[in-house]
Every structure is written in structure tokens, then in C-alpha cells.
Amino acid sequence: MTCLIVDDEPLACDVLENYIGQLEGLNLAGRCSNAWQAISTLQTHTIDLMFLDIQMPQLTGIDMLREVKNPPQVILTTAFSNYALDAFELDVVDYLLKPFSFERFARAVAKVRKMQNENNEKKTLPQYLFFKADKKLHKVVLNEIISVEALSNYLKIYTLRETLVVRETISKMESLLPKQDFVRVHKSFIVAIAHIEYIEGSMIFLTRKHQVPIGESYKENFLKYIR
């Protein structure tokens, strides 16, 4: 993972460079003493992770992030705690208050690695499946699936555009769908997390006014999942 340090304090850069050298898999591409130099570096180098100070002359780290299109993953490193809301709005990975320990630094880097692994897994997951219905093979885009209902050895697949009846079991369907996007909530129902509008009592209300019951034996697991 290629890193860039952006900080106008040489001592702070030295600390970060030392920490980076202690973690396997981190490669330091360079040190920038101001935001403009960092912007130039981002235009000419592929950077995976940027350690960014906030209070710098000419252009702050926060203002820099607002200027840059498609920035790398960012860990803010600052002596000031009053920028946490800005950090949240800019989707930075972590917010390190100076002086921070190596252990705290390592936890922040671990967050970045976890996010990258999750993104890589998503890229390898299928975006659609084919199902046979009405003597045709129908391409079903996964993010258009609202819910799935079991009917004996058949399934009803409710999508944004249509409802398909296919010969398949709900257990097989559950194994085919990405677990981070779909959850079994009843012995006869699977729902897409993205299409849940609200939950009231033991009912889930979904896109297109679909309603799905939560089975008593699935309720605890479902509530943990959405939390």
C-alpha cells in the first residue's frame, strides 16, 4: 500500500515515517510540506493512503480534500479535535490526534486494510444471476431484487421491474446471494437490505410497498445484522 505524508511539521513527518517503516505492506512514496505539493504528487503518483495534517499554511488539509477529485483513503493527523465533523463529512478513514502512539496508528491502518479487502470482495461478487422462468432465461440484476418468497419448490423473485416465478429452493437462493446485501428474515423470505424502507413491529416494509414478516426464530439475528 503506497502512502503519502502531508504535514508542514518535519518532526511529525519523522514520526509518521518511522511508524510506516514498522508496518509490513506500507511503502512511503514521499513527504509533502503543504497541500499544493500534495495535490501535485497525487496527479503524478498512484497513492493508496494519505496521512494528512489539517492546519497547514496556504491551504488546510480539509480544504484540500474538498478540492481533490477521487482522493485516496485518508487518515487525518492533527493536534486539533474540532474538525471531527468535517472529517466525517469527507469520509476520512480515521482521525488521529497528535501525539498518537504506534498502536493507535496501527489500528487506523488496519481500518484502511479492512475497507480495501471489503471493496475487493465486492468487486469479485456477481452483479447478476440468470433464472429460468416462462421457458426463458431471465437476467436478474442483484441490486434490483427487493425480496424473495418461497412457495414450496418455487420462488417468487420480486424486483424493481417485475416478479419472476422460478423453480428453486430458498436455501439455494440464500447461498447464491451476497450475504452482506441480503438476509433471511423468515423461513419463507429473504430481503435486500438496500430496499428496506422501515421496520414496524414484526413487519418489514420494502420498496414498491412490499411487506415481509419477520419470523420469530430469525428476529434476533436480523436485528443484530442491521445494527
The 8 nearest C-alpha neighbors of each residue, nearest first, counted from 0:
[[1, 25, 47, 24, 26, 2, 48, 46],
 [0, 2, 26, 47, 46, 27, 25, 28],
 [3, 1, 48, 27, 49, 28, 26, 46],
 [2, 4, 49, 29, 28, 27, 30, 50],
 [3, 5, 30, 50, 49, 31, 51, 6],
 [4, 6, 31, 51, 32, 30, 52, 50],
 [7, 5, 32, 52, 8, 31, 12, 33],
 [6, 8, 32, 33, 55, 9, 5, 31],
 [7, 9, 11, 6, 10, 12, 32, 13],
 [10, 8, 12, 11, 13, 7, 6, 32],
 [9, 11, 13, 12, 8, 14, 15, 7],
 [10, 12, 14, 8, 13, 9, 15, 6],
 [13, 11, 9, 15, 10, 14, 16, 6],
 [12, 14, 10, 16, 11, 15, 17, 9],
 [15, 13, 17, 11, 12, 16, 18, 10],
 [16, 14, 18, 12, 17, 13, 19, 11],
 [15, 17, 13, 19, 18, 14, 12, 20],
 [16, 18, 14, 20, 15, 19, 13, 21],
 [17, 19, 15, 21, 20, 16, 14, 101],
 [20, 18, 16, 21, 17, 22, 15, 25],
 [19, 21, 17, 18, 22, 16, 25, 23],
 [20, 22, 18, 19, 17, 23, 25, 16],
 [23, 21, 19, 20, 25, 24, 18, 105],
 [24, 22, 25, 21, 20, 19, 26, 0],
 [23, 25, 0, 22, 26, 1, 19, 20],
 [26, 24, 0, 23, 1, 19, 22, 27],
 [25, 27, 1, 2, 0, 28, 24, 19],
 [28, 26, 2, 29, 1, 3, 25, 19],
 [29, 27, 3, 2, 1, 26, 30, 46],
 [30, 28, 3, 27, 4, 31, 2, 40],
 [29, 31, 4, 5, 3, 32, 12, 28],
 [32, 30, 5, 33, 37, 36, 4, 6],
 [31, 33, 7, 6, 5, 30, 36, 34],
 [34, 32, 36, 31, 35, 7, 6, 55],
 [33, 35, 37, 36, 58, 38, 63, 60],
 [36, 34, 38, 37, 33, 39, 58, 63],
 [35, 37, 39, 34, 38, 33, 31, 40],
 [36, 38, 34, 40, 35, 39, 31, 41],
 [37, 39, 35, 41, 40, 36, 34, 42],
 [38, 40, 36, 42, 37, 41, 35, 43],
 [41, 39, 37, 43, 42, 38, 44, 36],
 [42, 40, 38, 44, 39, 43, 37, 46],
 [41, 43, 39, 40, 44, 38, 45, 37],
 [42, 44, 40, 41, 39, 45, 38, 46],
 [45, 43, 41, 40, 42, 46, 28, 39],
 [46, 44, 41, 47, 43, 1, 42, 40],
 [45, 47, 1, 48, 2, 44, 71, 41],
 [48, 46, 1, 71, 0, 2, 72, 45],
 [49, 47, 2, 72, 71, 73, 46, 1],
 [48, 50, 3, 73, 2, 51, 4, 72],
 [51, 49, 4, 74, 75, 5, 73, 3],
 [52, 50, 75, 5, 76, 49, 74, 60],
 [51, 53, 76, 6, 77, 60, 75, 5],
 [54, 52, 60, 59, 77, 55, 61, 51],
 [53, 55, 59, 52, 60, 56, 77, 58],
 [54, 56, 59, 53, 7, 58, 33, 57],
 [55, 57, 58, 59, 54, 33, 7, 34],
 [58, 56, 55, 59, 33, 34, 35, 54],
 [59, 57, 56, 34, 55, 62, 63, 60],
 [60, 58, 55, 62, 53, 54, 61, 63],
 [59, 61, 53, 63, 62, 52, 51, 64],
 [60, 62, 64, 63, 59, 53, 65, 85],
 [63, 61, 65, 59, 64, 60, 58, 66],
 [62, 64, 60, 66, 65, 61, 59, 34],
 [65, 63, 61, 67, 66, 62, 60, 70],
 [64, 66, 62, 63, 67, 61, 89, 68],
 [65, 67, 63, 64, 62, 68, 61, 38],
 [68, 66, 64, 65, 70, 63, 69, 38],
 [67, 69, 70, 66, 65, 64, 71, 63],
 [68, 70, 67, 71, 64, 72, 66, 41],
 [71, 69, 68, 67, 72, 64, 73, 41],
 [72, 70, 47, 48, 73, 46, 49, 69],
 [71, 73, 48, 47, 49, 70, 92, 91],
 [72, 74, 49, 91, 48, 92, 50, 71],
 [75, 73, 93, 50, 92, 94, 91, 51],
 [74, 76, 51, 94, 50, 52, 95, 73],
 [77, 75, 95, 52, 51, 96, 94, 50],
 [78, 76, 96, 52, 79, 97, 53, 95],
 [77, 79, 97, 96, 80, 76, 98, 95],
 [80, 78, 77, 81, 96, 82, 97, 53],
 [79, 81, 82, 83, 78, 96, 77, 94],
 [80, 82, 83, 79, 84, 85, 78, 86],
 [83, 81, 85, 84, 80, 86, 79, 61],
 [82, 84, 86, 85, 81, 87, 80, 94],
 [85, 83, 87, 86, 82, 88, 81, 89],
 [86, 84, 88, 82, 87, 83, 89, 61],
 [85, 87, 83, 89, 84, 88, 91, 82],
 [86, 88, 84, 90, 85, 89, 83, 91],
 [87, 89, 85, 86, 90, 84, 91, 83],
 [88, 90, 86, 87, 91, 85, 64, 65],
 [91, 89, 87, 88, 86, 92, 73, 72],
 [92, 90, 73, 86, 89, 93, 74, 87],
 [91, 93, 74, 73, 90, 111, 72, 110],
 [94, 92, 74, 91, 107, 75, 95, 73],
 [93, 95, 75, 74, 76, 96, 92, 83],
 [96, 94, 76, 75, 77, 97, 93, 99],
 [95, 97, 77, 78, 76, 99, 98, 94],
 [98, 96, 78, 99, 77, 95, 76, 79],
 [97, 99, 96, 100, 78, 95, 77, 11],
 [100, 98, 97, 96, 103, 95, 101, 104],
 [101, 99, 103, 102, 104, 98, 105, 97],
 [100, 102, 104, 103, 105, 18, 99, 106],
 [101, 103, 105, 100, 104, 106, 99, 107],
 [104, 102, 106, 100, 105, 101, 99, 107],
 [103, 105, 101, 107, 102, 106, 100, 108],
 [104, 106, 102, 108, 107, 103, 101, 109],
 [107, 105, 109, 103, 108, 104, 102, 110],
 [106, 108, 110, 104, 109, 105, 93, 103],
 [107, 109, 111, 105, 110, 106, 112, 104],
 [108, 110, 106, 112, 107, 111, 105, 113],
 [111, 109, 113, 107, 108, 112, 114, 106],
 [112, 110, 108, 114, 109, 113, 115, 92],
 [111, 113, 109, 115, 114, 110, 116, 108],
 [112, 114, 110, 116, 111, 115, 109, 117],
 [115, 113, 117, 111, 112, 116, 118, 110],
 [114, 116, 118, 112, 117, 113, 119, 111],
 [117, 115, 119, 113, 118, 114, 112, 120],
 [116, 118, 120, 114, 115, 119, 113, 121],
 [119, 117, 115, 121, 120, 116, 114, 122],
 [120, 118, 116, 122, 121, 117, 115, 123],
 [119, 121, 117, 123, 122, 118, 116, 124],
 [122, 120, 118, 124, 119, 123, 117, 125],
 [121, 123, 119, 120, 124, 118, 125, 117],
 [124, 122, 120, 121, 125, 119, 126, 118],
 [123, 125, 121, 122, 126, 120, 177, 119],
 [126, 124, 127, 123, 128, 141, 122, 177],
 [125, 127, 141, 140, 124, 128, 142, 139],
 [126, 128, 140, 141, 139, 125, 138, 129],
 [127, 129, 139, 138, 140, 130, 141, 126],
 [130, 128, 138, 137, 139, 136, 131, 127],
 [131, 129, 137, 136, 132, 128, 138, 165],
 [130, 132, 136, 135, 137, 165, 134, 129],
 [131, 133, 165, 134, 135, 164, 130, 136],
 [132, 134, 135, 131, 136, 164, 165, 163],
 [135, 133, 132, 131, 136, 137, 130, 165],
 [136, 134, 133, 132, 131, 137, 130, 138],
 [135, 137, 131, 130, 129, 132, 138, 134],
 [136, 138, 130, 129, 131, 135, 139, 132],
 [137, 139, 129, 128, 140, 136, 130, 127],
 [140, 138, 128, 127, 129, 141, 137, 130],
 [141, 139, 127, 143, 142, 126, 138, 128],
 [142, 140, 127, 143, 144, 126, 139, 128],
 [141, 143, 144, 140, 126, 193, 145, 191],
 [144, 142, 158, 141, 159, 140, 145, 139],
 [145, 143, 158, 141, 142, 146, 157, 159],
 [146, 144, 158, 191, 157, 194, 190, 143],
 [147, 145, 190, 157, 189, 144, 191, 156],
 [146, 148, 156, 189, 188, 155, 157, 190],
 [147, 149, 188, 155, 187, 154, 150, 156],
 [150, 148, 154, 187, 169, 151, 153, 188],
 [149, 151, 153, 154, 152, 148, 155, 187],
 [150, 152, 153, 149, 168, 154, 167, 169],
 [153, 151, 168, 167, 150, 166, 154, 149],
 [154, 152, 166, 150, 167, 151, 165, 149],
 [155, 153, 149, 165, 150, 148, 164, 167],
 [154, 156, 164, 148, 163, 147, 157, 149],
 [155, 157, 147, 163, 162, 154, 146, 158],
 [156, 158, 162, 146, 145, 144, 147, 155],
 [159, 157, 144, 145, 143, 161, 160, 162],
 [158, 160, 143, 161, 144, 145, 157, 207],
 [161, 159, 158, 162, 143, 157, 144, 207],
 [160, 162, 158, 159, 157, 163, 156, 144],
 [161, 163, 157, 156, 158, 155, 164, 160],
 [164, 162, 156, 155, 165, 161, 157, 132],
 [163, 165, 155, 154, 132, 156, 153, 162],
 [166, 164, 154, 132, 153, 167, 131, 163],
 [165, 167, 153, 152, 154, 164, 168, 131],
 [166, 168, 153, 152, 165, 154, 169, 171],
 [169, 167, 171, 170, 152, 153, 172, 154],
 [168, 170, 172, 171, 149, 173, 167, 154],
 [171, 169, 173, 172, 168, 174, 167, 175],
 [172, 170, 174, 168, 169, 173, 175, 167],
 [173, 171, 169, 175, 174, 170, 168, 176],
 [172, 174, 170, 171, 175, 176, 169, 183],
 [173, 175, 171, 172, 176, 170, 177, 178],
 [176, 174, 172, 173, 171, 177, 128, 178],
 [175, 177, 173, 174, 178, 172, 181, 180],
 [178, 176, 179, 180, 181, 175, 124, 174],
 [179, 177, 181, 180, 176, 182, 173, 174],
 [178, 180, 177, 181, 182, 192, 176, 224],
 [181, 179, 178, 177, 192, 191, 182, 193],
 [182, 180, 191, 178, 190, 192, 179, 177],
 [181, 183, 189, 190, 184, 178, 191, 180],
 [182, 184, 189, 185, 188, 190, 181, 173],
 [185, 183, 213, 217, 189, 188, 214, 182],
 [186, 184, 214, 188, 187, 213, 183, 217],
 [185, 187, 188, 214, 184, 183, 149, 217],
 [186, 188, 149, 185, 148, 169, 189, 150],
 [189, 187, 148, 185, 147, 184, 186, 183],
 [188, 190, 183, 147, 182, 146, 184, 181],
 [189, 191, 146, 181, 182, 145, 192, 147],
 [192, 190, 181, 145, 193, 194, 146, 180],
 [191, 193, 194, 195, 180, 181, 190, 182],
 [194, 192, 191, 195, 180, 142, 145, 196],
 [193, 195, 206, 192, 205, 191, 145, 196],
 [196, 194, 205, 192, 197, 193, 204, 206],
 [197, 195, 205, 204, 194, 206, 198, 203],
 [196, 198, 204, 195, 203, 199, 205, 202],
 [199, 197, 203, 202, 204, 200, 196, 201],
 [200, 198, 202, 201, 203, 197, 204, 212],
 [199, 201, 202, 198, 203, 213, 212, 197],
 [200, 202, 213, 212, 199, 203, 198, 214],
 [201, 203, 212, 199, 200, 211, 213, 198],
 [204, 202, 198, 211, 210, 212, 197, 205],
 [203, 205, 210, 197, 196, 209, 198, 195],
 [206, 204, 195, 209, 196, 194, 208, 210],
 [205, 207, 208, 194, 209, 196, 195, 145],
 [208, 206, 209, 205, 159, 145, 204, 158],
 [209, 207, 206, 205, 210, 204, 196, 211],
 [210, 208, 205, 207, 204, 206, 211, 203],
 [209, 211, 204, 203, 205, 208, 202, 212],
 [210, 212, 203, 202, 204, 213, 209, 188],
 [213, 211, 202, 201, 203, 214, 210, 185],
 [214, 212, 201, 184, 185, 202, 218, 215],
 [213, 215, 185, 217, 216, 218, 184, 212],
 [214, 216, 218, 217, 213, 185, 219, 201],
 [215, 217, 214, 218, 219, 185, 220, 213],
 [218, 216, 214, 184, 215, 220, 219, 185],
 [217, 219, 221, 215, 220, 216, 214, 213],
 [220, 218, 222, 221, 217, 223, 216, 215],
 [219, 221, 223, 218, 222, 217, 224, 216],
 [220, 222, 224, 218, 223, 219, 217, 184],
 [223, 221, 219, 224, 225, 220, 218, 226],
 [224, 222, 220, 226, 221, 225, 219, 218],
 [225, 223, 221, 222, 226, 220, 182, 219],
 [224, 226, 222, 223, 221, 192, 220, 182],
 [225, 223, 224, 222, 221, 220, 219, 192]]
